[in-house]
Amino acid sequence: MYDVAIIGAGSMGMAAGYYLAKENQRVVLIDAFDPPHSEGSHHGETRLIRHAYGEGESYVPMAVRAQELWDELDRQVDEQLFYSTGVLNIGNKQSDFVKNVIESAKTYELNLEVLTADEVNQRWEGFQLDDHLMGCFEPDSGVLMSERCIRAYRDLAFDAGAEFKFSEHVQKLEARDDEVTITLSNETIQAKKLIITAGKGTNQVLQHLNEQLPLNPTRKTFSWFQADEELYHRDYFPGWAYDVDGKTFYGFPSVENQGVKLGRHDGGHALEDVMNLASFGHYDDDLVDVTSQVERIFKERMSHDEGKVCTYTNTPDGHFIIDELPDYMNIYVACGFSGHGFKFSSVVGEILMQLTLYGDTEFNIKPFRLGRFNDGRGLKQRE
C-alpha cells in the first residue's frame, strides 16, 4: 500500500513526487509516457519565470516561492536550471497586463523598472518598440530549462525513494474514502491518497470515476529564429512577454546559442483528440503570427529555423485548478494551467504535498478552487 499515488508525472506531478518522498512518504508516480517527454506541456527546453505577474496579484506569493524552490533545486544538481536574464513585460499604458505588473510589484515590493519604448530600445539594441509602448523590466526573473527541471526532480525523487510506473495507461480507477485502487496493464496499485496531475489527459483519467472538469485542451506552437548572438544572446538580452491589441506573445533570448524562441500565448486550435497533434505548419497561423511579431518588435530581421507543437490545457477563466476532487476526501487535482503554469510547478508540487499531508496549505488557493465553475461543485454537468 502506497501513501500517495500520482497520475501524471510531468511538471507538477514530478515536483509533488519529490516533495512527498522527501517527507518519507511511500510514493508511486504513474505516467503514460517517460518524462520528460514531448506529449505534455513541459517540452521545448525553456520557460519564463516572472514575479510581478500580469495575470493577477494572487499569483505573486506563489511565483516568489517558486523562484526560491527553483534556486534550491539548481544548487542540488550539476546542470544549470535557471538563467537570470531578466524579463521585460511589454504593453501600452492602458494595458491591464502592464497595470497588473506595476501594481503587483508595488504591493509585494518587487524589483521592477518602468521604461519608455525609447529607453527599452537604447538598453537592448535588438528591440525596436513603437513609441506608444512601454516596458516593465524584472531583473530578478529569467529562464528555466524546463526539461532539465523535470529530470532533476525525477532523479531526486528516485533518490528519496519514489517509485515509477512509466509508459503505463490507467485501465481502471476505483476510490473509497481511505483507499484508491489503480489498475494498470499488468498490475494493480493501491494507495491511501491520489493526486491527479495529468495535464491534457486529466479528463481521460477522471472518466474512470464518471467525473469531468471544465478543461479545454488547445494545440499551440512555438518557434526558434536564427539571430545575431551579439544582440540576442542571453548574456545581453532578456526574456519578454508582450500584450498589445488583444494578442499576447512571449519570447526568449538565445539560450545556449539556439536562437531566439517565440510563441503566441492566446489563440490556438481546439483539440478534439488530445493524443493527435497536427504537426507544425499544418495551419497557416503557425508561422504567420510569430513572423509578424518578429518583424514588429525586433531591430534585426531573422529567419525561421524550427517550429514545434505543444498543448495548453485551458480553463474557462484562464486560472489554475488546484483542489480536492468534490465528493472524494483523498483525491486532489492540479490541472488547467492554461499555458502559464510551468514556472509555478515547483511551488505547486509543494502545495500538493501540504494538501495531501495536512489538508491545507500556507498559500491562498481560493482562486483555484473548483467551486468557481458552473454548478458550484466545480464539475461540468454530467449527461
Backbone hydrogen bonds in HBPLUS format (Angstrom, degrees):
<---DONOR---> <-ACCEPTOR-->    atom                        ^
c    i                          cat <-CA-CA->   ^        H-A-AA   ^      H-
h    n   atom  resd res      DA  || num        DHA   H-A  angle D-A-AA Bond
n    s   type  num  typ     dist DA aas  dist angle  dist       angle   num
A0002-TYR N   A0190-GLN O   2.94 MM 188  6.24 173.2  1.95 149.5 147.7     1
A0192-LYS N   A0002-TYR O   2.94 MM 190  6.42 147.8  2.04 148.9 155.8     2
A0003-ASP N   A0026-ARG O   2.89 MM  23  5.10 138.7  2.07 131.3 144.4     3
A0193-LYS N   A0003-ASP O   3.09 MM 190  6.26 135.0  2.30 134.1 147.2     4
A0004-VAL N   A0026-ARG O   3.18 MM  22  6.52 163.4  2.21 155.0 157.2     5
A0028-VAL N   A0004-VAL O   3.14 MM  24  6.66 149.1  2.24 152.3 161.1     6
A0005-ALA N   A0193-LYS O   2.96 MM 188  6.37 156.7  2.01 148.9 154.5     7
A0195-ILE N   A0005-ALA O   2.87 MM 190  6.30 153.9  1.94 157.4 166.0     8
A0006-ILE N   A0028-VAL O   2.87 MM  22  6.24 153.2  1.94 162.5 168.7     9
A0030-ILE N   A0006-ILE O   2.77 MM  24  6.01 164.9  1.79 173.2 177.5    10
A0007-ILE N   A0195-ILE O   2.89 MM 188  6.35 160.0  1.93 165.1 170.5    11
A0197-THR N   A0007-ILE O   2.84 MM 190  5.99 160.0  1.88 153.7 160.5    12
A0008-GLY N   A0030-ILE O   2.71 MM  22  5.87 177.3  1.71 172.4 172.4    13
A0014-MET N   A0010-GLY O   3.00 MM   4  5.55 156.6  2.06 134.7 141.6    14
A0015-ALA N   A0011-SER O   3.41 MM   4  6.46 158.9  2.46 136.7 142.5    15
A0016-ALA N   A0012-MET O   2.90 MM   4  6.11 163.2  1.93 152.1 157.3    16
A0017-GLY N   A0013-GLY O   2.87 MM   4  6.04 154.3  1.94 145.1 152.5    17
A0018-TYR N   A0014-MET O   3.06 MM   4  6.34 153.2  2.14 144.6 150.7    18
A0019-TYR N   A0015-ALA O   3.04 MM   4  6.36 170.4  2.04 158.6 159.8    19
A0020-LEU N   A0016-ALA O   2.93 MM   4  6.03 153.6  2.00 151.0 158.0    20
A0021-ALA N   A0017-GLY O   2.97 MM   4  6.02 162.1  2.00 144.1 149.7    21
A0022-LYS N   A0018-TYR O   2.83 MM   4  5.98 151.1  1.91 150.2 159.1    22
A0023-GLU N   A0020-LEU O   2.94 MM   3  5.06 136.2  2.13  98.7 111.6    23
A0025-GLN N   A0020-LEU O   3.15 MM   5  5.54 158.0  2.20 143.9 143.3    24
A0024-ASN N   A0021-ALA O   2.96 MM   3  5.07 145.2  2.09 114.8 114.1    25
A0163-GLU N   A0027-VAL O   2.94 MM 136  6.22 163.2  1.97 147.4 152.9    26
A0029-LEU N   A0163-GLU O   2.82 MM 134  6.26 158.7  1.87 156.5 161.4    27
A0165-LYS N   A0029-LEU O   2.76 MM 136  6.02 154.0  1.83 169.5 167.2    28
A0031-ASP N   A0165-LYS O   3.09 MM 134  6.54 154.5  2.15 146.2 147.4    29
A0167-SER N   A0031-ASP O   2.92 MM 136  5.95 108.6  2.45 130.8 149.4    30
A0168-GLU N   A0031-ASP O   2.95 MM 137  5.87 173.2  1.95 142.2 142.4    31
A0167-SER N   A0033-PHE O   3.07 MM 134  4.29 151.8  2.15 117.5 116.0    32
A0046-THR N   A0044-GLY O   2.87 MM   2  5.88 141.3  2.02  98.2  93.2    33
A0146-SER N   A0045-GLU O   2.85 MM 101  5.33 115.8  2.27 116.1 127.5    34
A0047-ARG N   A0144-LEU O   2.85 MM  97  5.11 143.8  1.98 145.6 153.4    35
A0144-LEU N   A0047-ARG O   2.68 MM  97  5.11 174.9  1.68 167.1 167.8    36
A0049-ILE N   A0142-GLY O   2.95 MM  93  5.62 151.0  2.04 154.6 154.2    37
A0142-GLY N   A0049-ILE O   3.27 MM  93  5.62 161.0  2.31 147.4 153.1    38
A0056-GLY N   A0053-TYR O   3.24 MM   3  5.79 166.9  2.26 114.5 118.0    39
A0059-TYR N   A0056-GLY O   3.27 MM   3  6.07 166.0  2.29 119.5 123.3    40
A0060-VAL N   A0057-GLU O   3.00 MM   3  5.44 151.5  2.09 114.7 122.7    41
A0063-ALA N   A0059-TYR O   2.90 MM   4  6.15 152.9  1.98 154.0 163.0    42
A0063-ALA N   A0060-VAL O   2.99 MM   3  4.94 112.6  2.46  96.5 113.3    43
A0064-VAL N   A0060-VAL O   2.92 MM   4  6.18 161.9  1.95 164.4 168.2    44
A0065-ARG N   A0061-PRO O   3.07 MM   4  6.23 162.8  2.10 143.3 148.1    45
A0066-ALA N   A0062-MET O   2.76 MM   4  5.89 152.6  1.83 146.1 155.0    46
A0067-GLN N   A0063-ALA O   2.99 MM   4  6.24 153.2  2.06 145.0 151.0    47
A0068-GLU N   A0064-VAL O   3.18 MM   4  6.55 154.5  2.25 144.1 150.6    48
A0069-LEU N   A0065-ARG O   2.99 MM   4  6.32 157.2  2.04 152.1 158.0    49
A0070-TRP N   A0066-ALA O   2.83 MM   4  6.13 153.6  1.90 151.4 159.3    50
A0071-ASP N   A0067-GLN O   2.90 MM   4  6.10 163.0  1.93 152.1 156.5    51
A0072-GLU N   A0068-GLU O   2.99 MM   4  6.20 151.1  2.08 141.1 149.4    52
A0073-LEU N   A0069-LEU O   2.86 MM   4  6.10 156.6  1.91 146.7 153.0    53
A0074-ASP N   A0070-TRP O   2.79 MM   4  5.99 157.2  1.84 151.5 158.1    54
A0075-ARG N   A0071-ASP O   3.16 MM   4  6.40 143.9  2.30 140.5 148.4    55
A0076-GLN N   A0073-LEU O   2.96 MM   3  5.14 143.4  2.10 103.3 114.6    56
A0145-MET N   A0081-LEU O   2.80 MM  64  5.07 158.9  1.84 146.9 149.5    57
A0083-TYR N   A0143-VAL O   2.82 MM  60  5.13 160.7  1.86 151.0 157.7    58
A0085-THR N   A0083-TYR O   2.94 MM   2  5.69 128.4  2.22 108.6  93.2    59
A0143-VAL N   A0083-TYR O   2.88 MM  60  5.13 159.7  1.92 152.0 155.9    60
A0086-GLY N   A0141-SER O   2.85 MM  55  4.57 142.8  1.99 133.2 130.6    61
A0239-GLY N   A0086-GLY O   3.02 MM 153  6.27 163.9  2.05 159.2 154.3    62
A0087-VAL N   A0138-GLU O   3.02 MM  51  5.21 151.1  2.10 131.2 139.1    63
A0138-GLU N   A0087-VAL O   2.82 MM  51  5.21 171.9  1.83 153.8 156.1    64
A0088-LEU N   A0239-GLY O   2.83 MM 151  6.23 160.1  1.87 143.3 145.1    65
A0241-ALA N   A0088-LEU O   2.95 MM 153  6.38 151.3  2.04 147.8 151.0    66
A0089-ASN N   A0136-CYS O   2.87 MM  47  4.95 174.7  1.87 136.5 138.1    67
A0136-CYS N   A0089-ASN O   2.78 MM  47  4.95 151.1  1.87 138.3 148.3    68
A0090-ILE N   A0241-ALA O   2.71 MM 151  6.01 171.0  1.72 165.1 168.4    69
A0243-ASP N   A0090-ILE O   2.94 MM 153  6.25 167.6  1.95 159.1 160.4    70
A0091-GLY N   A0134-MET O   3.15 MM  43  5.67 159.4  2.19 152.1 157.4    71
A0134-MET N   A0091-GLY O   2.76 MM  43  5.67 146.5  1.87 161.8 169.6    72
A0095-SER N   A0092-ASN O   3.00 MM   3  5.40 162.7  2.03 116.2 121.9    73
A0099-LYS N   A0095-SER O   2.98 MM   4  6.25 166.2  2.00 152.7 157.0    74
A0100-ASN N   A0096-ASP O   2.85 MM   4  5.99 158.5  1.90 148.6 153.9    75
A0101-VAL N   A0097-PHE O   3.04 MM   4  6.31 151.4  2.12 144.5 152.5    76
A0102-ILE N   A0098-VAL O   3.00 MM   4  6.29 165.7  2.02 157.5 159.7    77
A0103-GLU N   A0099-LYS O   2.92 MM   4  6.09 167.6  1.93 154.0 157.8    78
A0104-SER N   A0100-ASN O   2.88 MM   4  5.85 162.1  1.91 145.6 151.0    79
A0105-ALA N   A0101-VAL O   3.06 MM   4  6.17 150.0  2.16 142.4 150.5    80
A0106-LYS N   A0102-ILE O   3.07 MM   4  6.35 151.6  2.15 145.1 152.5    81
A0107-THR N   A0103-GLU O   2.89 MM   4  6.12 168.1  1.91 154.6 157.7    82
A0108-TYR N   A0104-SER O   3.07 MM   4  6.09 161.4  2.11 144.3 148.6    83
A0109-GLU N   A0105-ALA O   2.84 MM   4  5.42 103.0  2.44 132.6 146.5    84
A0110-LEU N   A0105-ALA O   2.87 MM   5  4.61 154.8  1.93 130.9 138.5    85
A0109-GLU N   A0106-LYS O   3.36 MM   3  5.03 161.0  2.39  96.7 102.2    86
A0113-GLU N   A0137-PHE O   2.94 MM  24  5.03 159.4  1.98 140.8 147.6    87
A0137-PHE N   A0113-GLU O   2.75 MM  24  5.03 156.6  1.81 155.0 154.3    88
A0115-LEU N   A0135-GLY O   2.70 MM  20  5.03 173.4  1.70 165.8 166.4    89
A0135-GLY N   A0115-LEU O   2.89 MM  20  5.03 170.0  1.90 143.9 147.0    90
A0120-VAL N   A0116-THR O   2.97 MM   4  6.30 153.8  2.04 149.8 157.2    91
A0121-ASN N   A0117-ALA O   2.93 MM   4  6.20 166.3  1.95 154.6 157.7    92
A0122-GLN N   A0118-ASP O   2.97 MM   4  6.16 145.1  2.10 143.1 152.4    93
A0123-ARG N   A0119-GLU O   3.02 MM   4  6.13 157.7  2.07 144.8 150.4    94
A0124-TRP N   A0120-VAL O   2.94 MM   4  6.05 172.8  1.95 162.0 163.9    95
A0127-PHE N   A0124-TRP O   3.04 MM   3  5.96 168.1  2.05 129.8 132.4    96
A0299-LYS N   A0126-GLY O   2.69 MM 173  5.12 168.9  1.70 138.3 141.3    97
A0128-GLN N   A0297-ILE O   2.75 MM 169  5.14 149.9  1.83 135.6 134.2    98
A0133-LEU N   A0130-ASP O   3.09 MM   3  5.76 165.8  2.11 122.7 126.7    99
A0141-SER N   A0138-GLU O   3.32 MM   3  5.67 164.8  2.34 112.4 116.9   100
A0149-CYS N   A0145-MET O   2.95 MM   4  6.19 149.7  2.05 152.9 162.7   101
A0150-ILE N   A0146-SER O   3.11 MM   4  6.50 153.9  2.18 149.8 155.6   102
A0151-ARG N   A0147-GLU O   3.05 MM   4  6.35 163.2  2.08 147.1 151.5   103
A0152-ALA N   A0148-ARG O   2.82 MM   4  6.05 154.6  1.89 150.0 157.3   104
A0153-TYR N   A0149-CYS O   3.01 MM   4  6.29 166.6  2.03 153.8 156.0   105
A0154-ARG N   A0150-ILE O   2.87 MM   4  6.07 155.5  1.93 149.0 156.9   106
A0155-ASP N   A0151-ARG O   2.89 MM   4  6.10 166.2  1.90 154.0 156.3   107
A0156-LEU N   A0152-ALA O   3.00 MM   4  6.18 166.5  2.02 152.6 156.5   108
A0157-ALA N   A0153-TYR O   2.80 MM   4  5.84 155.3  1.86 146.9 154.1   109
A0158-PHE N   A0154-ARG O   2.97 MM   4  6.15 160.6  2.00 150.0 155.0   110
A0159-ASP N   A0155-ASP O   2.97 MM   4  6.20 161.0  2.00 147.2 152.6   111
A0160-ALA N   A0156-LEU O   2.96 MM   4  6.13 136.4  2.15 138.2 149.8   112
A0160-ALA N   A0157-ALA O   3.13 MM   3  5.02 125.8  2.44  91.1 105.4   113
A0162-ALA N   A0157-ALA O   2.93 MM   5  5.37 160.7  1.97 151.1 144.7   114
A0161-GLY N   A0158-PHE O   2.98 MM   3  5.17 159.3  2.02 107.1 113.5   115
A0171-GLN N   A0183-THR O   2.71 MM  12  5.37 160.2  1.75 163.3 167.1   116
A0172-LYS N   A0183-THR O   3.34 MM  11  4.91 145.6  2.46 131.5 131.6   117
A0183-THR N   A0172-LYS O   2.86 MM  11  4.91 172.1  1.86 145.8 148.5   118
A0174-GLU N   A0181-THR O   2.93 MM   7  5.12 161.9  1.97 150.0 155.5   119
A0181-THR N   A0174-GLU O   2.82 MM   7  5.12 163.6  1.84 147.6 152.0   120
A0176-ARG N   A0179-GLU O   2.74 MM   3  5.18 163.9  1.76 170.6 174.1   121
A0179-GLU N   A0176-ARG O   3.30 MM   3  5.18 162.5  2.33 102.4 107.6   122
A0180-VAL N   A0191-ALA O   2.77 MM  11  5.39 155.3  1.83 161.8 168.9   123
A0191-ALA N   A0180-VAL O   3.02 MM  11  5.39 156.4  2.08 149.2 155.3   124
A0182-ILE N   A0189-ILE O   2.74 MM   7  5.03 168.4  1.75 155.9 160.0   125
A0189-ILE N   A0182-ILE O   2.76 MM   7  5.03 169.2  1.77 150.1 153.2   126
A0184-LEU N   A0187-GLU O   2.78 MM   3  5.34 168.6  1.80 174.1 178.1   127
A0194-LEU N   A0330-ASN O   2.90 MM 136  6.29 159.5  1.94 161.5 168.2   128
A0332-TYR N   A0194-LEU O   2.90 MM 138  6.35 158.5  1.95 154.3 160.7   129
A0196-ILE N   A0332-TYR O   2.81 MM 136  6.23 160.1  1.85 158.7 165.4   130
A0334-ALA N   A0196-ILE O   3.08 MM 138  6.42 158.5  2.13 163.0 161.2   131
A0201-GLY N   A0198-ALA O   2.87 MM   3  5.17 145.8  1.99 145.1 139.2   132
A0202-THR N   A0199-GLY O   3.04 MM   3  5.48 162.3  2.07 122.6 122.8   133
A0204-GLN N   A0201-GLY O   3.09 MM   3  5.16 125.4  2.40  98.4 113.2   134
A0205-VAL N   A0201-GLY O   3.13 MM   4  6.51 145.8  2.25 150.7 159.8   135
A0205-VAL N   A0202-THR O   3.07 MM   3  5.25 123.8  2.40  98.6 112.4   136
A0206-LEU N   A0202-THR O   2.90 MM   4  6.22 163.1  1.93 152.3 157.6   137
A0207-GLN N   A0203-ASN O   2.97 MM   4  5.91 133.6  2.20 135.8 144.7   138
A0208-HIS N   A0205-VAL O   3.18 MM   3  5.98 160.4  2.22 118.6 123.6   139
A0209-LEU N   A0206-LEU O   2.82 MM   3  5.29 153.3  1.89 113.2 122.0   140
A0211-GLU N   A0206-LEU O   3.10 MM   5  5.23 167.7  2.12 133.3 134.6   141
A0210-ASN N   A0207-GLN O   3.08 MM   3  4.61 159.5  2.12  95.8 100.9   142
A0380-LYS N   A0212-GLN O   3.40 MM 168  6.09 160.5  2.45 141.3 146.5   143
A0215-LEU N   A0213-LEU O   2.81 MM   2  5.65 126.6  2.10 114.7  98.2   144
A0216-ASN N   A0314-ASN O   2.77 MM  98  4.95 153.0  1.84 146.1 153.6   145
A0314-ASN N   A0216-ASN O   3.16 MM  98  4.95 158.8  2.21 121.2 116.6   146
A0271-LEU N   A0217-PRO O   3.02 MM  54  5.62 159.6  2.06 151.5 145.3   147
A0218-THR N   A0312-TYR O   2.74 MM  94  5.13 159.5  1.78 158.5 162.6   148
A0312-TYR N   A0218-THR O   2.93 MM  94  5.13 162.0  1.97 149.7 155.1   149
A0219-ARG N   A0269-HIS O   2.68 MM  50  5.07 166.9  1.69 156.7 151.9   150
A0269-HIS N   A0219-ARG O   3.16 MM  50  5.07 158.9  2.21 137.1 143.2   151
A0220-LYS N   A0310-CYS O   2.89 MM  90  5.16 172.1  1.90 141.9 141.1   152
A0310-CYS N   A0220-LYS O   2.79 MM  90  5.16 154.9  1.85 139.6 141.4   153
A0222-PHE N   A0308-LYS O   3.04 MM  86  5.62 148.4  2.14 149.1 154.6   154
A0308-LYS N   A0222-PHE O   2.92 MM  86  5.62 161.7  1.95 164.9 170.7   155
A0223-SER N   A0262-LEU O   2.84 MM  39  5.38 166.1  1.86 156.4 160.9   156
A0262-LEU N   A0223-SER O   2.78 MM  39  5.38 156.1  1.84 154.4 162.1   157
A0224-TRP N   A0306-GLU O   2.79 MM  82  5.27 157.0  1.84 156.3 162.6   158
A0305-ASP N   A0224-TRP O   2.83 MM  81  5.49 165.4  1.85 152.0 150.8   159
A0306-GLU N   A0224-TRP O   3.34 MM  82  5.27 157.8  2.39 131.2 135.0   160
A0225-PHE N   A0260-VAL O   2.69 MM  35  5.17 152.6  1.76 151.0 160.8   161
A0260-VAL N   A0225-PHE O   2.99 MM  35  5.17 130.7  2.24 157.9 154.3   162
A0226-GLN N   A0303-SER O   2.92 MM  77  5.55 155.7  1.98 169.2 166.2   163
A0231-LEU N   A0228-ASP O   3.03 MM   3  5.55 151.4  2.12 112.9 121.3   164
A0232-TYR N   A0228-ASP O   2.91 MM   4  6.02 167.1  1.92 159.8 164.2   165
A0233-HIS N   A0229-GLU O   3.12 MM   4  4.76 136.9  2.31 124.7 123.7   166
A0254-SER N   A0232-TYR O   2.74 MM  22  5.74 169.7  1.75 152.8 154.8   167
A0236-TYR N   A0233-HIS O   2.82 MM   3  5.56 157.6  1.87 124.5 131.4   168
A0237-PHE N   A0233-HIS O   2.93 MM   4  5.86 140.4  2.09 152.9 163.0   169
A0234-ARG N   A0254-SER O   3.03 MM  20  5.51 142.2  2.18 151.3 139.9   170
A0240-TRP N   A0251-GLY O   3.03 MM  11  5.27 161.6  2.06 135.6 135.8   171
A0251-GLY N   A0240-TRP O   2.88 MM  11  5.27 149.4  1.97 154.4 150.9   172
A0242-TYR N   A0249-PHE O   2.84 MM   7  5.03 169.7  1.85 145.5 145.8   173
A0249-PHE N   A0242-TYR O   2.81 MM   7  5.03 156.4  1.86 145.3 153.2   174
A0244-VAL N   A0247-LYS O   3.04 MM   3  5.58 147.9  2.15 163.7 165.1   175
A0247-LYS N   A0244-VAL O   3.01 MM   3  5.58 162.5  2.04 119.9 125.6   176
A0265-HIS N   A0248-THR O   2.70 MM  17  5.34 151.3  1.78 139.0 148.2   177
A0250-TYR N   A0263-GLY O   2.98 MM  13  5.61 155.6  2.04 159.4 162.2   178
A0263-GLY N   A0250-TYR O   3.07 MM  13  5.61 159.1  2.11 157.5 158.3   179
A0252-PHE N   A0261-LYS O   2.87 MM   9  5.10 151.6  1.95 147.2 150.6   180
A0261-LYS N   A0252-PHE O   3.35 MM   9  5.10 152.3  2.43 125.8 133.6   181
A0276-ASN N   A0273-ASP O   3.04 MM   3  5.47 167.6  2.06 119.8 122.2   182
A0282-HIS N   A0279-SER O   3.16 MM   3  5.88 150.8  2.25 143.0 143.9   183
A0286-ASP N   A0283-TYR O   3.09 MM   3  5.58 161.2  2.13 113.8 119.8   184
A0288-VAL N   A0284-ASP O   3.32 MM   4  6.38 171.0  2.33 149.3 150.5   185
A0289-ASP N   A0285-ASP O   3.44 MM   4  5.46 163.1  2.47 119.3 124.0   186
A0291-THR N   A0287-LEU O   3.00 MM   4  6.00 159.9  2.04 155.4 161.8   187
A0292-SER N   A0288-VAL O   3.01 MM   4  6.07 162.9  2.04 151.9 156.0   188
A0293-GLN N   A0289-ASP O   3.21 MM   4  6.41 145.3  2.33 138.8 148.2   189
A0294-VAL N   A0290-VAL O   2.97 MM   4  6.23 154.7  2.03 149.0 154.9   190
A0295-GLU N   A0291-THR O   3.09 MM   4  6.34 160.9  2.12 149.8 154.3   191
A0296-ARG N   A0292-SER O   3.08 MM   4  6.16 131.2  2.33 131.9 144.6   192
A0296-ARG N   A0293-GLN O   3.10 MM   3  4.96 128.0  2.38  91.2 105.4   193
A0297-ILE N   A0293-GLN O   3.15 MM   4  6.34 157.5  2.20 158.0 159.6   194
A0298-PHE N   A0294-VAL O   3.21 MM   4  5.65 151.1  2.30 144.3 148.7   195
A0338-SER N   A0313-THR O   3.10 MM  25  5.20 157.1  2.16 137.3 130.3   196
A0318-GLY N   A0315-THR O   3.25 MM   3  5.05 154.5  2.31  99.9 107.5   197
A0321-ILE N   A0335-CYS O   2.97 MM  14  5.29 146.8  2.08 169.5 160.9   198
A0335-CYS N   A0321-ILE O   2.94 MM  14  5.29 150.1  2.03 141.3 151.0   199
A0322-ILE N   A0368-PHE O   3.05 MM  46  5.38 161.7  2.08 130.6 134.8   200
A0323-ASP N   A0333-VAL O   3.02 MM  10  5.61 161.1  2.06 157.8 163.9   201
A0333-VAL N   A0323-ASP O   2.82 MM  10  5.61 166.6  1.84 171.2 175.5   202
A0325-LEU N   A0331-ILE O   2.86 MM   6  5.66 167.8  1.87 146.2 150.1   203
A0328-TYR N   A0325-LEU O   3.01 MM   3  5.60 149.8  2.10 146.5 147.0   204
A0340-HIS N   A0337-PHE O   3.01 MM   3  6.04 172.6  2.01 141.4 141.9   205
A0344-PHE N   A0341-GLY O   2.84 MM   3  5.42 143.1  1.97 119.7 130.7   206
A0345-SER N   A0342-PHE O   2.86 MM   3  5.14 166.7  1.88 118.3 122.9   207
A0348-VAL N   A0344-PHE O   2.79 MM   4  5.94 159.1  1.83 162.8 169.5   208
A0349-GLY N   A0345-SER O   2.97 MM   4  5.94 152.0  2.05 135.8 142.6   209
A0350-GLU N   A0346-SER O   3.19 MM   4  6.55 148.7  2.29 138.3 146.6   210
A0351-ILE N   A0347-VAL O   2.79 MM   4  6.07 156.0  1.85 148.9 155.9   211
A0352-LEU N   A0348-VAL O   2.86 MM   4  6.07 161.0  1.89 151.9 156.1   212
A0353-MET N   A0349-GLY O   3.08 MM   4  6.28 148.5  2.18 139.3 147.8   213
A0354-GLN N   A0350-GLU O   2.97 MM   4  6.30 158.1  2.02 149.4 154.9   214
A0355-LEU N   A0351-ILE O   2.84 MM   4  6.12 163.3  1.87 157.1 161.5   215
A0356-THR N   A0352-LEU O   2.96 MM   4  5.95 159.9  2.00 142.6 148.5   216
A0357-LEU N   A0353-MET O   2.99 MM   4  6.10 160.1  2.03 150.2 155.3   217
A0358-TYR N   A0354-GLN O   2.74 MM   4  5.48 159.2  1.78 147.8 155.0   218
A0359-GLY N   A0355-LEU O   2.86 MM   4  4.27 137.1  2.04 112.2 120.4   219
A0368-PHE N   A0365-ILE O   2.88 MM   3  5.26 150.7  1.97 111.7 121.5   220
A0369-ARG N   A0366-LYS O   3.19 MM   3  5.33 171.9  2.20 114.7 115.4   221
A0373-PHE N   A0370-LEU O   3.10 MM   3  6.05 173.2  2.10 134.0 134.8   222
A0376-GLY N   A0373-PHE O   3.16 MM   3  6.07 163.3  2.19 141.1 146.3   223
